Amino acid sequence: MPARKIVDEQEVIRWFQEGRTYDWMCHEYRRKYGIETRPSLWGNFRRRRGLTRRTVRDDELIPWAVKPEHRGAHALQMLRLEARARAGEPVREGDAARHRNFMRNLADQNAVVEYDPDTPEGFRIVPRQQGDTDVIRRPVTRLTTKHRAD
């Protein structure tokens, strides 16, 4: 059986509670213990120990199967922040200011976010229509195939 890479589980649990990133954990383990790790090790540890997910999934707010080339879009980032805010999760102050401005602009323009995977930009801001009940235009097809893991 291979040697365990995690030296002190309580230390790692504390890091999760402190909000340390997987990259930080990889660097810290290399510095402190001389052990090379990958982010997947920390994600698997989190899942096995039943620790809270780092990301917030909201399939109602982000219902699309987003193409890789659109995953860095500003509108998608703002919807992810909105998902965090709705879930009561903390949002960094710089992100919170950008998020507030984005949401204010949607309200001022009476607009919603729409996703069309067949366009180069993917996401766009469009005028609100009857039937738009949230900050997004609900898609008719191509809903996400991913579901919350926990």
N, CA, C and O atoms as a GROMACS GRO file, in nm:
protein
  600
    1MET      N    1   0.084  -0.118   0.000
    1MET     CA    2   0.000   0.000   0.000
    1MET      C    3   0.089   0.125   0.000
    1MET      O    4   0.185   0.131   0.077
    2PRO      N    5   0.058   0.225  -0.086
    2PRO     CA    6   0.143   0.344  -0.092
    2PRO      C    7   0.134   0.427   0.036
    2PRO      O    8   0.034   0.422   0.108
    3ALA      N    9   0.237   0.502   0.062
    3ALA     CA   10   0.240   0.589   0.179
    3ALA      C   11   0.135   0.699   0.163
    3ALA      O   12   0.109   0.746   0.052
    4ARG      N   13   0.076   0.739   0.275
    4ARG     CA   14  -0.023   0.848   0.273
    4ARG      C   15   0.048   0.981   0.254
    4ARG      O   16   0.153   1.007   0.313
    5LYS      N   17  -0.011   1.064   0.170
    5LYS     CA   18   0.049   1.194   0.145
    5LYS      C   19   0.010   1.296   0.252
    5LYS      O   20   0.087   1.388   0.279
    6ILE      N   21  -0.107   1.281   0.312
    6ILE     CA   22  -0.152   1.378   0.410
    6ILE      C   23  -0.091   1.344   0.546
    6ILE      O   24  -0.120   1.240   0.604
    7VAL      N   25  -0.007   1.434   0.594
    7VAL     CA   26   0.068   1.413   0.717
    7VAL      C   27  -0.019   1.438   0.839
    7VAL      O   28  -0.018   1.360   0.934
    8ASP      N   29  -0.097   1.547   0.837
    8ASP     CA   30  -0.175   1.588   0.954
    8ASP      C   31  -0.314   1.629   0.906
    8ASP      O   32  -0.332   1.740   0.856
    9GLU      N   33  -0.411   1.541   0.921
    9GLU     CA   34  -0.546   1.567   0.872
    9GLU      C   35  -0.609   1.687   0.942
    9GLU      O   36  -0.680   1.764   0.878
   10GLN      N   37  -0.586   1.704   1.070
   10GLN     CA   38  -0.644   1.817   1.143
   10GLN      C   39  -0.593   1.951   1.088
   10GLN      O   40  -0.666   2.049   1.080
   11GLU      N   41  -0.467   1.952   1.051
   11GLU     CA   42  -0.408   2.072   0.989
   11GLU      C   43  -0.482   2.103   0.859
   11GLU      O   44  -0.516   2.219   0.833
   12VAL      N   45  -0.506   2.001   0.778
   12VAL     CA   46  -0.573   2.021   0.649
   12VAL      C   47  -0.717   2.066   0.670
   12VAL      O   48  -0.765   2.154   0.599
   13ILE      N   49  -0.785   2.009   0.767
   13ILE     CA   50  -0.923   2.052   0.797
   13ILE      C   51  -0.923   2.198   0.838
   13ILE      O   52  -1.012   2.274   0.797
   14ARG      N   53  -0.825   2.239   0.918
   14ARG     CA   54  -0.813   2.381   0.957
   14ARG      C   55  -0.794   2.469   0.834
   14ARG      O   56  -0.851   2.578   0.826
   15TRP      N   57  -0.712   2.424   0.738
   15TRP     CA   58  -0.690   2.501   0.615
   15TRP      C   59  -0.821   2.519   0.538
   15TRP      O   60  -0.848   2.627   0.486
   16PHE      N   61  -0.901   2.413   0.532
   16PHE     CA   62  -1.031   2.424   0.466
   16PHE      C   63  -1.118   2.527   0.538
   16PHE      O   64  -1.184   2.608   0.474
   17GLN      N   65  -1.118   2.523   0.671
   17GLN     CA   66  -1.197   2.618   0.749
   17GLN      C   67  -1.149   2.761   0.728
   17GLN      O   68  -1.228   2.855   0.734
   18GLU      N   69  -1.018   2.777   0.704
   18GLU     CA   70  -0.961   2.909   0.679
   18GLU      C   71  -0.984   2.956   0.536
   18GLU      O   72  -0.956   3.072   0.503
   19GLY      N   73  -1.035   2.868   0.450
   19GLY     CA   74  -1.061   2.905   0.311
   19GLY      C   75  -0.939   2.900   0.221
   19GLY      O   76  -0.936   2.965   0.117
   20ARG      N   77  -0.838   2.824   0.260
   20ARG     CA   78  -0.717   2.811   0.178
   20ARG      C   79  -0.751   2.746   0.044
   20ARG      O   80  -0.836   2.657   0.038
   21THR      N   81  -0.684   2.790  -0.061
   21THR     CA   82  -0.708   2.733  -0.194
   21THR      C   83  -0.631   2.603  -0.210
   21THR      O   84  -0.535   2.577  -0.137
   22TYR      N   85  -0.674   2.522  -0.304
   22TYR     CA   86  -0.603   2.397  -0.332
   22TYR      C   87  -0.460   2.426  -0.376
   22TYR      O   88  -0.368   2.354  -0.338
   23ASP      N   89  -0.440   2.529  -0.457
   23ASP     CA   90  -0.304   2.564  -0.500
   23ASP      C   91  -0.218   2.601  -0.380
   23ASP      O   92  -0.102   2.562  -0.372
   24TRP      N   93  -0.275   2.678  -0.287
   24TRP     CA   94  -0.201   2.714  -0.166
   24TRP      C   95  -0.160   2.589  -0.090
   24TRP      O   96  -0.047   2.577  -0.044
   25MET      N   97  -0.254   2.494  -0.077
   25MET     CA   98  -0.225   2.370  -0.005
   25MET      C   99  -0.113   2.292  -0.074
   25MET      O  100  -0.026   2.237  -0.006
   26CYS      N  101  -0.114   2.287  -0.205
   26CYS     CA  102  -0.008   2.218  -0.280
   26CYS      C  103   0.128   2.282  -0.251
   26CYS      O  104   0.225   2.212  -0.222
   27HIS      N  105   0.133   2.415  -0.258
   27HIS     CA  106   0.260   2.486  -0.233
   27HIS      C  107   0.305   2.469  -0.088
   27HIS      O  108   0.423   2.450  -0.060
   28GLU      N  109   0.209   2.476   0.005
   28GLU     CA  110   0.244   2.465   0.147
   28GLU      C  111   0.296   2.324   0.179
   28GLU      O  112   0.390   2.310   0.256
   29TYR      N  113   0.237   2.223   0.121
   29TYR     CA  114   0.284   2.086   0.145
   29TYR      C  115   0.424   2.066   0.088
   29TYR      O  116   0.507   1.999   0.149
   30ARG      N  117   0.450   2.123  -0.028
   30ARG     CA  118   0.584   2.112  -0.086
   30ARG      C  119   0.684   2.184   0.003
   30ARG      O  120   0.793   2.132   0.028
   31ARG      N  121   0.649   2.304   0.051
   31ARG     CA  122   0.738   2.382   0.136
   31ARG      C  123   0.760   2.315   0.272
   31ARG      O  124   0.873   2.301   0.317
   32LYS      N  125   0.652   2.274   0.335
   32LYS     CA  126   0.658   2.226   0.472
   32LYS      C  127   0.705   2.081   0.484
   32LYS      O  128   0.781   2.047   0.574
   33TYR      N  129   0.659   1.996   0.392
   33TYR     CA  130   0.687   1.852   0.404
   33TYR      C  131   0.768   1.795   0.288
   33TYR      O  132   0.808   1.678   0.293
   34GLY      N  133   0.792   1.875   0.184
   34GLY     CA  134   0.863   1.823   0.068
   34GLY      C  135   0.782   1.721  -0.009
   34GLY      O  136   0.838   1.636  -0.078
   35ILE      N  137   0.650   1.728   0.002
   35ILE     CA  138   0.561   1.633  -0.064
   35ILE      C  139   0.487   1.704  -0.176
   35ILE      O  140   0.424   1.808  -0.156
   36GLU      N  141   0.495   1.646  -0.296
   36GLU     CA  142   0.423   1.700  -0.412
   36GLU      C  143   0.279   1.650  -0.409
   36GLU      O  144   0.255   1.530  -0.394
   37THR      N  145   0.185   1.740  -0.423
   37THR     CA  146   0.043   1.703  -0.429
   37THR      C  147  -0.021   1.774  -0.548
   37THR      O  148   0.038   1.863  -0.609
   38ARG      N  149  -0.142   1.733  -0.578
   38ARG     CA  150  -0.221   1.795  -0.685
   38ARG      C  151  -0.352   1.843  -0.624
   38ARG      O  152  -0.396   1.790  -0.522
   39PRO      N  153  -0.415   1.943  -0.686
   39PRO     CA  154  -0.544   1.991  -0.633
   39PRO      C  155  -0.648   1.881  -0.615
   39PRO      O  156  -0.729   1.887  -0.522
   40SER      N  157  -0.646   1.780  -0.702
   40SER     CA  158  -0.745   1.672  -0.690
   40SER      C  159  -0.732   1.597  -0.557
   40SER      O  160  -0.832   1.547  -0.505
   41LEU      N  161  -0.611   1.588  -0.501
   41LEU     CA  162  -0.593   1.523  -0.372
   41LEU      C  163  -0.676   1.594  -0.267
   41LEU      O  164  -0.743   1.530  -0.186
   42TRP      N  165  -0.671   1.727  -0.267
   42TRP     CA  166  -0.742   1.807  -0.166
   42TRP      C  167  -0.892   1.801  -0.189
   42TRP      O  168  -0.969   1.796  -0.092
   43GLY      N  169  -0.935   1.801  -0.314
   43GLY     CA  170  -1.078   1.788  -0.343
   43GLY      C  171  -1.132   1.652  -0.299
   43GLY      O  172  -1.241   1.643  -0.242
   44ASN      N  173  -1.055   1.548  -0.324
   44ASN     CA  174  -1.097   1.414  -0.280
   44ASN      C  175  -1.100   1.404  -0.128
   44ASN      O  176  -1.191   1.343  -0.072
   45PHE      N  177  -1.002   1.464  -0.061
   45PHE     CA  178  -1.000   1.466   0.085
   45PHE      C  179  -1.126   1.535   0.137
   45PHE      O  180  -1.192   1.485   0.227
   46ARG      N  181  -1.157   1.651   0.079
   46ARG     CA  182  -1.276   1.726   0.120
   46ARG      C  183  -1.401   1.641   0.108
   46ARG      O  184  -1.482   1.635   0.200
   47ARG      N  185  -1.416   1.575  -0.006
   47ARG     CA  186  -1.535   1.493  -0.031
   47ARG      C  187  -1.542   1.375   0.066
   47ARG      O  188  -1.648   1.348   0.123
   48ARG      N  189  -1.430   1.304   0.086
   48ARG     CA  190  -1.428   1.188   0.175
   48ARG      C  191  -1.459   1.226   0.320
   48ARG      O  192  -1.521   1.148   0.392
   49ARG      N  193  -1.417   1.344   0.362
   49ARG     CA  194  -1.439   1.388   0.501
   49ARG      C  195  -1.572   1.461   0.518
   49ARG      O  196  -1.608   1.500   0.629
   50GLY      N  197  -1.647   1.479   0.408
   50GLY     CA  198  -1.778   1.545   0.418
   50GLY      C  199  -1.768   1.694   0.445
   50GLY      O  200  -1.861   1.753   0.500
   51LEU      N  201  -1.655   1.755   0.408
   51LEU     CA  202  -1.639   1.899   0.429
   51LEU      C  203  -1.718   1.976   0.324
   51LEU      O  204  -1.748   1.923   0.217
   52THR      N  205  -1.751   2.098   0.355
   52THR     CA  206  -1.831   2.183   0.267
   52THR      C  207  -1.761   2.208   0.135
   52THR      O  208  -1.640   2.230   0.130
   53ARG      N  209  -1.840   2.204   0.026
   53ARG     CA  210  -1.787   2.234  -0.106
   53ARG      C  211  -1.728   2.373  -0.110
   53ARG      O  212  -1.774   2.462  -0.039
   54ARG      N  213  -1.628   2.393  -0.193
   54ARG     CA  214  -1.566   2.525  -0.208
   54ARG      C  215  -1.647   2.610  -0.304
   54ARG      O  216  -1.655   2.732  -0.288
   55THR      N  217  -1.707   2.548  -0.402
   55THR     CA  218  -1.784   2.623  -0.500
   55THR      C  219  -1.932   2.607  -0.471
   55THR      O  220  -1.976   2.510  -0.408
   56VAL      N  221  -2.007   2.705  -0.516
   56VAL     CA  222  -2.152   2.700  -0.501
   56VAL      C  223  -2.209   2.669  -0.638
   56VAL      O  224  -2.184   2.742  -0.734
   57ARG      N  225  -2.284   2.562  -0.648
   57ARG     CA  226  -2.354   2.528  -0.773
   57ARG      C  227  -2.498   2.569  -0.758
   57ARG      O  228  -2.564   2.533  -0.660
   58ASP      N  229  -2.547   2.644  -0.854
   58ASP     CA  230  -2.688   2.682  -0.857
   58ASP      C  231  -2.738   2.657  -0.998
   58ASP      O  232  -2.727   2.742  -1.086
   59ASP      N  233  -2.795   2.537  -1.018
   59ASP     CA  234  -2.840   2.498  -1.151
   59ASP      C  235  -2.960   2.579  -1.199
   59ASP      O  236  -2.991   2.580  -1.318
   60GLU      N  237  -3.026   2.648  -1.107
   60GLU     CA  238  -3.137   2.736  -1.148
   60GLU      C  239  -3.082   2.868  -1.201
   60GLU      O  240  -3.142   2.928  -1.291
   61LEU      N  241  -2.972   2.914  -1.148
   61LEU     CA  242  -2.912   3.041  -1.188
   61LEU      C  243  -2.817   3.023  -1.306
   61LEU      O  244  -2.804   3.113  -1.389
   62ILE      N  245  -2.750   2.908  -1.313
   62ILE     CA  246  -2.658   2.878  -1.424
   62ILE      C  247  -2.700   2.741  -1.479
   62ILE      O  248  -2.635   2.641  -1.451
   63PRO      N  249  -2.808   2.738  -1.556
   63PRO     CA  250  -2.863   2.610  -1.602
   63PRO      C  251  -2.802   2.556  -1.730
   63PRO      O  252  -2.840   2.448  -1.775
   64TRP      N  253  -2.708   2.628  -1.788
   64TRP     CA  254  -2.655   2.591  -1.919
   64TRP      C  255  -2.535   2.497  -1.909
   64TRP      O  256  -2.463   2.496  -1.809
   65ALA      N  257  -2.515   2.420  -2.014
   65ALA     CA  258  -2.391   2.346  -2.033
   65ALA      C  259  -2.298   2.443  -2.105
   65ALA      O  260  -2.302   2.454  -2.227
   66VAL      N  261  -2.215   2.513  -2.028
   66VAL     CA  262  -2.132   2.621  -2.081
   66VAL      C  263  -2.010   2.563  -2.152
   66VAL      O  264  -1.938   2.479  -2.097
   67LYS      N  265  -1.987   2.610  -2.273
   67LYS     CA  266  -1.871   2.566  -2.350
   67LYS      C  267  -1.743   2.616  -2.284
   67LYS      O  268  -1.742   2.722  -2.222
   68PRO      N  269  -1.634   2.540  -2.297
   68PRO     CA  270  -1.507   2.581  -2.234
   68PRO      C  271  -1.464   2.722  -2.272
   68PRO      O  272  -1.411   2.795  -2.187
   69GLU      N  273  -1.484   2.762  -2.395
   69GLU     CA  274  -1.438   2.895  -2.438
   69GLU      C  275  -1.520   3.009  -2.376
   69GLU      O  276  -1.480   3.125  -2.387
   70HIS      N  277  -1.633   2.978  -2.313
   70HIS     CA  278  -1.716   3.081  -2.252
   70HIS      C  279  -1.707   3.081  -2.098
   70HIS      O  280  -1.772   3.164  -2.033
   71ARG      N  281  -1.629   2.991  -2.041
   71ARG     CA  282  -1.627   2.975  -1.895
   71ARG      C  283  -1.561   3.090  -1.820
   71ARG      O  284  -1.576   3.101  -1.698
   72GLY      N  285  -1.488   3.175  -1.890
   72GLY     CA  286  -1.428   3.291  -1.825
   72GLY      C  287  -1.506   3.419  -1.848
   72GLY      O  288  -1.459   3.526  -1.811
   73ALA      N  289  -1.623   3.410  -1.908
   73ALA     CA  290  -1.702   3.529  -1.941
   73ALA      C  291  -1.739   3.607  -1.816
   73ALA      O  292  -1.770   3.550  -1.711
   74HIS      N  293  -1.736   3.738  -1.829
   74HIS     CA  294  -1.768   3.827  -1.716
   74HIS      C  295  -1.908   3.798  -1.662
   74HIS      O  296  -1.926   3.789  -1.541
   75ALA      N  297  -2.006   3.784  -1.749
   75ALA     CA  298  -2.144   3.760  -1.704
   75ALA      C  299  -2.152   3.630  -1.624
   75ALA      O  300  -2.224   3.624  -1.524
   76LEU      N  301  -2.081   3.527  -1.667
   76LEU     CA  302  -2.082   3.399  -1.594
   76LEU      C  303  -2.016   3.416  -1.458
   76LEU      O  304  -2.065   3.362  -1.358
   77GLN      N  305  -1.906   3.490  -1.452
   77GLN     CA  306  -1.841   3.516  -1.324
   77GLN      C  307  -1.937   3.587  -1.228
   77GLN      O  308  -1.942   3.556  -1.109
   78MET      N  309  -2.013   3.682  -1.281
   78MET     CA  310  -2.108   3.756  -1.197
   78MET      C  311  -2.222   3.666  -1.152
   78MET      O  312  -2.270   3.680  -1.039
   79LEU      N  313  -2.267   3.574  -1.237
   79LEU     CA  314  -2.371   3.479  -1.196
   79LEU      C  315  -2.319   3.385  -1.088
   79LEU      O  316  -2.393   3.347  -0.998
   80ARG      N  317  -2.193   3.347  -1.097
   80ARG     CA  318  -2.133   3.263  -0.991
   80ARG      C  319  -2.130   3.339  -0.859
   80ARG      O  320  -2.157   3.282  -0.753
   81LEU      N  321  -2.096   3.468  -0.865
   81LEU     CA  322  -2.097   3.549  -0.743
   81LEU      C  323  -2.238   3.564  -0.689
   81LEU      O  324  -2.258   3.561  -0.568
   82GLU      N  325  -2.335   3.579  -0.777
   82GLU     CA  326  -2.475   3.587  -0.734
   82GLU      C  327  -2.516   3.457  -0.666
   82GLU      O  328  -2.587   3.459  -0.565
   83ALA      N  329  -2.471   3.344  -0.719
   83ALA     CA  330  -2.501   3.215  -0.657
   83ALA      C  331  -2.443   3.209  -0.516
   83ALA      O  332  -2.508   3.161  -0.423
   84ARG      N  333  -2.319   3.257  -0.500
   84ARG     CA  334  -2.257   3.259  -0.367
   84ARG      C  335  -2.337   3.347  -0.272
   84ARG      O  336  -2.364   3.309  -0.158
   85ALA      N  337  -2.375   3.466  -0.320
   85ALA     CA  338  -2.450   3.558  -0.235
   85ALA      C  339  -2.584   3.497  -0.193
   85ALA      O  340  -2.624   3.507  -0.077
   86ARG      N  341  -2.653   3.433  -0.287
   86ARG     CA  342  -2.782   3.371  -0.256
   86ARG      C  343  -2.767   3.256  -0.158
   86ARG      O  344  -2.858   3.230  -0.079
   87ALA      N  345  -2.656   3.188  -0.164
   87ALA     CA  346  -2.631   3.075  -0.074
   87ALA      C  347  -2.580   3.121   0.063
   87ALA      O  348  -2.559   3.039   0.152
   88GLY      N  349  -2.561   3.252   0.079
   88GLY     CA  350  -2.512   3.305   0.206
   88GLY      C  351  -2.363   3.283   0.226
   88GLY      O  352  -2.314   3.292   0.339
   89GLU      N  353  -2.291   3.256   0.118
   89GLU     CA  354  -2.147   3.235   0.126
   89GLU      C  355  -2.074   3.369   0.113
   89GLU      O  356  -2.126   3.461   0.051
   90PRO      N  357  -1.956   3.380   0.171
   90PRO     CA  358  -1.882   3.507   0.162
   90PRO      C  359  -1.834   3.535   0.020
   90PRO      O  360  -1.802   3.444  -0.056
   91VAL      N  361  -1.830   3.664  -0.013
   91VAL     CA  362  -1.778   3.711  -0.141
   91VAL      C  363  -1.670   3.814  -0.109
   91VAL      O  364  -1.694   3.906  -0.031
   92ARG      N  365  -1.552   3.797  -0.169
   92ARG     CA  366  -1.443   3.892  -0.143
   92ARG      C  367  -1.488   4.033  -0.180
   92ARG      O  368  -1.567   4.052  -0.272
   93GLU      N  369  -1.437   4.132  -0.106
   93GLU     CA  370  -1.484   4.270  -0.122
   93GLU      C  371  -1.469   4.321  -0.265
   93GLU      O  372  -1.562   4.382  -0.318
   94GLY      N  373  -1.355   4.298  -0.329
   94GLY     CA  374  -1.338   4.343  -0.468
   94GLY      C  375  -1.440   4.279  -0.560
   94GLY      O  376  -1.496   4.346  -0.648
   95ASP      N  377  -1.465   4.150  -0.540
   95ASP     CA  378  -1.566   4.081  -0.620
   95ASP      C  379  -1.706   4.132  -0.587
   95ASP      O  380  -1.790   4.147  -0.675
   96ALA      N  381  -1.729   4.159  -0.459
   96ALA     CA  382  -1.861   4.207  -0.417
   96ALA      C  383  -1.895   4.340  -0.483
   96ALA      O  384  -2.009   4.361  -0.523
   97ALA      N  385  -1.798   4.429  -0.496
   97ALA     CA  386  -1.822   4.559  -0.560
   97ALA      C  387  -1.855   4.540  -0.708
   97ALA      O  388  -1.948   4.602  -0.759
   98ARG      N  389  -1.780   4.454  -0.776
   98ARG     CA  390  -1.809   4.426  -0.918
   98ARG      C  391  -1.947   4.362  -0.933
   98ARG      O  392  -2.022   4.396  -1.025
   99HIS      N  393  -1.979   4.271  -0.843
   99HIS     CA  394  -2.108   4.203  -0.846
   99HIS      C  395  -2.223   4.301  -0.825
   99HIS      O  396  -2.322   4.297  -0.898
  100ARG      N  397  -2.209   4.390  -0.726
  100ARG     CA  398  -2.313   4.491  -0.702
  100ARG      C  399  -2.335   4.578  -0.824
  100ARG      O  400  -2.449   4.606  -0.861
  101ASN      N  401  -2.225   4.622  -0.887
  101ASN     CA  402  -2.237   4.706  -1.007
  101ASN      C  403  -2.306   4.631  -1.120
  101ASN      O  404  -2.391   4.688  -1.189
  102PHE      N  405  -2.270   4.506  -1.140
  102PHE     CA  406  -2.330   4.425  -1.246
  102PHE      C  407  -2.481   4.410  -1.222
  102PHE      O  408  -2.561   4.429  -1.314
  103MET      N  409  -2.518   4.375  -1.100
  103MET     CA  410  -2.660   4.355  -1.068
  103MET      C  411  -2.738   4.486  -1.079
  103MET      O  412  -2.852   4.488  -1.124
  104ARG      N  413  -2.676   4.597  -1.038
  104ARG     CA  414  -2.740   4.728  -1.049
  104ARG      C  415  -2.763   4.762  -1.196
  104ARG      O  416  -2.868   4.814  -1.233
  105ASN      N  417  -2.662   4.733  -1.280
  105ASN     CA  418  -2.676   4.761  -1.424
  105ASN      C  419  -2.788   4.677  -1.486
  105ASN      O  420  -2.863   4.728  -1.569
  106LEU      N  421  -2.799   4.552  -1.448
  106LEU     CA  422  -2.909   4.470  -1.499
  106LEU      C  423  -3.043   4.532  -1.461
  106LEU      O  424  -3.133   4.542  -1.544
  107ALA      N  425  -3.056   4.572  -1.336
  107ALA     CA  426  -3.182   4.632  -1.289
  107ALA      C  427  -3.209   4.764  -1.361
  107ALA      O  428  -3.321   4.788  -1.405
  108ASP      N  429  -3.108   4.850  -1.373
  108ASP     CA  430  -3.125   4.980  -1.439
  108ASP      C  431  -3.165   4.965  -1.584
  108ASP      O  432  -3.244   5.044  -1.636
  109GLN      N  433  -3.111   4.863  -1.651
  109GLN     CA  434  -3.141   4.840  -1.792
  109GLN      C  435  -3.265   4.752  -1.812
  109GLN      O  436  -3.306   4.728  -1.925
  110ASN      N  437  -3.324   4.704  -1.701
  110ASN     CA  438  -3.434   4.609  -1.708
  110ASN      C  439  -3.395   4.494  -1.802
  110ASN      O  440  -3.466   4.463  -1.898
  111ALA      N  441  -3.281   4.432  -1.770
  111ALA     CA  442  -3.221   4.332  -1.857
  111ALA      C  443  -3.192   4.203  -1.782
  111ALA      O  444  -3.198   4.198  -1.659
  112VAL      N  445  -3.160   4.099  -1.858
  112VAL     CA  446  -3.123   3.969  -1.804
  112VAL      C  447  -3.003   3.916  -1.880
  112VAL      O  448  -2.967   3.969  -1.986
  113VAL      N  449  -2.941   3.812  -1.827
  113VAL     CA  450  -2.829   3.746  -1.893
  113VAL      C  451  -2.884   3.630  -1.977
  113VAL      O  452  -2.967   3.552  -1.931
  114GLU      N  453  -2.837   3.624  -2.099
  114GLU     CA  454  -2.876   3.516  -2.189
  114GLU      C  455  -2.749   3.445  -2.235
  114GLU      O  456  -2.645   3.509  -2.252
  115TYR      N  457  -2.758   3.315  -2.256
  115TYR     CA  458  -2.644   3.238  -2.306
  115TYR      C  459  -2.682   3.171  -2.436
  115TYR      O  460  -2.784   3.103  -2.446
  116ASP      N  461  -2.597   3.192  -2.536
  116ASP     CA  462  -2.612   3.124  -2.665
  116ASP      C  463  -2.477   3.062  -2.698
  116ASP      O  464  -2.384   3.133  -2.737
  117PRO      N  465  -2.464   2.931  -2.681
  117PRO     CA  466  -2.335   2.866  -2.702
  117PRO      C  467  -2.286   2.872  -2.846
  117PRO      O  468  -2.168   2.845  -2.873
  118ASP      N  469  -2.374   2.906  -2.938
  118ASP     CA  470  -2.337   2.908  -3.080
  118ASP      C  471  -2.285   3.043  -3.127
  118ASP      O  472  -2.265   3.064  -3.246
  119THR      N  473  -2.265   3.135  -3.033
  119THR     CA  474  -2.209   3.266  -3.068
  119THR      C  475  -2.068   3.277  -3.010
  119THR      O  476  -2.036   3.211  -2.911
  120PRO      N  477  -1.984   3.360  -3.070
  120PRO     CA  478  -1.846   3.374  -3.018
  120PRO      C  479  -1.841   3.425  -2.874
  120PRO      O  480  -1.758   3.379  -2.795
  121GLU      N  481  -1.929   3.520  -2.838
  121GLU     CA  482  -1.925   3.577  -2.703
  121GLU      C  483  -1.997   3.488  -2.602
  121GLU      O  484  -1.965   3.494  -2.483
  122GLY      N  485  -2.093   3.408  -2.645
  122GLY     CA  486  -2.166   3.319  -2.555
  122GLY      C  487  -2.269   3.390  -2.472
  122GLY      O  488  -2.389   3.371  -2.492
  123PHE      N  489  -2.225   3.473  -2.378
  123PHE     CA  490  -2.316   3.544  -2.289
  123PHE      C  491  -2.341   3.684  -2.341
  123PHE      O  492  -2.252   3.748  -2.398
  124ARG      N  493  -2.463   3.732  -2.320
  124ARG     CA  494  -2.496   3.870  -2.354
  124ARG      C  495  -2.608   3.919  -2.264
  124ARG      O  496  -2.684   3.841  -2.207
  125ILE      N  497  -2.615   4.049  -2.254
  125ILE     CA  498  -2.719   4.114  -2.176
  125ILE      C  499  -2.830   4.152  -2.273
  125ILE      O  500  -2.804   4.219  -2.373
  126VAL      N  501  -2.952   4.110  -2.244
  126VAL     CA  502  -3.065   4.135  -2.333
  126VAL      C  503  -3.180   4.196  -2.254
  126VAL      O  504  -3.189   4.177  -2.133
  127PRO      N  505  -3.268   4.271  -2.323
  127PRO     CA  506  -3.383   4.329  -2.252
  127PRO      C  507  -3.472   4.220  -2.190
  127PRO      O  508  -3.494   4.115  -2.250
  128ARG      N  509  -3.520   4.248  -2.071
  128ARG     CA  510  -3.610   4.156  -2.002
  128ARG      C  511  -3.739   4.142  -2.083
  128ARG      O  512  -3.789   4.239  -2.139
  129GLN      N  513  -3.790   4.021  -2.089
  129GLN     CA  514  -3.915   3.992  -2.157
  129GLN      C  515  -4.015   3.935  -2.058
  129GLN      O  516  -3.978   3.892  -1.949
  130GLN      N  517  -4.141   3.934  -2.097
  130GLN     CA  518  -4.242   3.869  -2.016
  130GLN      C  519  -4.200   3.722  -2.002
  130GLN      O  520  -4.164   3.659  -2.102
  131GLY      N  521  -4.205   3.669  -1.885
  131GLY     CA  522  -4.161   3.531  -1.862
  131GLY      C  523  -4.022   3.523  -1.800
  131GLY      O  524  -3.986   3.419  -1.745
  132ASP      N  525  -3.944   3.631  -1.807
  132ASP     CA  526  -3.814   3.635  -1.740
  132ASP      C  527  -3.840   3.663  -1.592
  132ASP      O  528  -3.882   3.773  -1.556
  133THR      N  529  -3.816   3.564  -1.508
  133THR     CA  530  -3.851   3.577  -1.366
  133THR      C  531  -3.729   3.593  -1.276
  133THR      O  532  -3.744   3.610  -1.155
  134ASP      N  533  -3.610   3.588  -1.333
  134ASP     CA  534  -3.488   3.600  -1.254
  134ASP      C  535  -3.392   3.688  -1.334
  134ASP      O  536  -3.435   3.760  -1.423
  135VAL      N  537  -3.264   3.682  -1.302
  135VAL     CA  538  -3.166   3.765  -1.371
  135VAL      C  539  -3.114   3.698  -1.498
  135VAL      O  540  -3.025   3.751  -1.565
  136ILE      N  541  -3.169   3.580  -1.531
  136ILE     CA  542  -3.129   3.510  -1.652
  136ILE      C  543  -3.250   3.484  -1.740
  136ILE      O  544  -3.364   3.486  -1.693
  137ARG      N  545  -3.224   3.461  -1.867
  137ARG     CA  546  -3.325   3.412  -1.959
  137ARG      C  547  -3.314   3.260  -1.957
  137ARG      O  548  -3.213   3.204  -1.998
  138ARG      N  549  -3.420   3.194  -1.907
  138ARG     CA  550  -3.419   3.048  -1.897
  138ARG      C  551  -3.408   2.986  -2.035
  138ARG      O  552  -3.480   3.025  -2.127
  139PRO      N  553  -3.318   2.891  -2.052
  139PRO     CA  554  -3.304   2.826  -2.183
  139PRO      C  555  -3.416   2.726  -2.208
  139PRO      O  556  -3.477   2.672  -2.115
  140VAL      N  557  -3.442   2.705  -2.336
  140VAL     CA  558  -3.541   2.605  -2.374
  140VAL      C  559  -3.475   2.467  -2.378
  140VAL      O  560  -3.536   2.368  -2.339
  141THR      N  561  -3.350   2.462  -2.426
  141THR     CA  562  -3.276   2.336  -2.436
  141THR      C  563  -3.134   2.356  -2.388
  141THR      O  564  -3.099   2.465  -2.341
  142ARG      N  565  -3.052   2.254  -2.398
  142ARG     CA  566  -2.910   2.255  -2.361
  142ARG      C  567  -2.887   2.288  -2.214
  142ARG      O  568  -2.796   2.363  -2.180
  143LEU      N  569  -2.971   2.232  -2.128
  143LEU     CA  570  -2.947   2.253  -1.988
  143LEU      C  571  -2.825   2.176  -1.942
  143LEU      O  572  -2.785   2.078  -2.006
  144THR      N  573  -2.767   2.219  -1.834
  144THR     CA  574  -2.647   2.154  -1.783
  144THR      C  575  -2.672   2.006  -1.754
  144THR      O  576  -2.782   1.967  -1.715
  145THR      N  577  -2.570   1.928  -1.775
  145THR     CA  578  -2.579   1.786  -1.742
  145THR      C  579  -2.516   1.760  -1.607
  145THR      O  580  -2.523   1.648  -1.556
  146LYS      N  581  -2.455   1.861  -1.547
  146LYS     CA  582  -2.393   1.846  -1.416
  146LYS      C  583  -2.498   1.870  -1.308
  146LYS      O  584  -2.591   1.949  -1.326
  147HIS      N  585  -2.482   1.801  -1.199
  147HIS     CA  586  -2.572   1.819  -1.085
  147HIS      C  587  -2.488   1.830  -0.959
  147HIS      O  588  -2.374   1.786  -0.954
  148ARG      N  589  -2.546   1.890  -0.857
  148ARG     CA  590  -2.474   1.905  -0.731
  148ARG      C  591  -2.429   1.770  -0.680
  148ARG      O  592  -2.507   1.675  -0.677
  149ALA      N  593  -2.306   1.762  -0.640
  149ALA     CA  594  -2.250   1.637  -0.588
  149ALA      C  595  -2.291   1.616  -0.441
  149ALA      O  596  -2.303   1.503  -0.394
  150ASP      N  597  -2.312   1.725  -0.372
  150ASP     CA  598  -2.352   1.714  -0.230
  150ASP      C  599  -2.422   1.839  -0.186
  150ASP      O  600  -2.463   1.849  -0.071
   0.00000   0.00000   0.00000
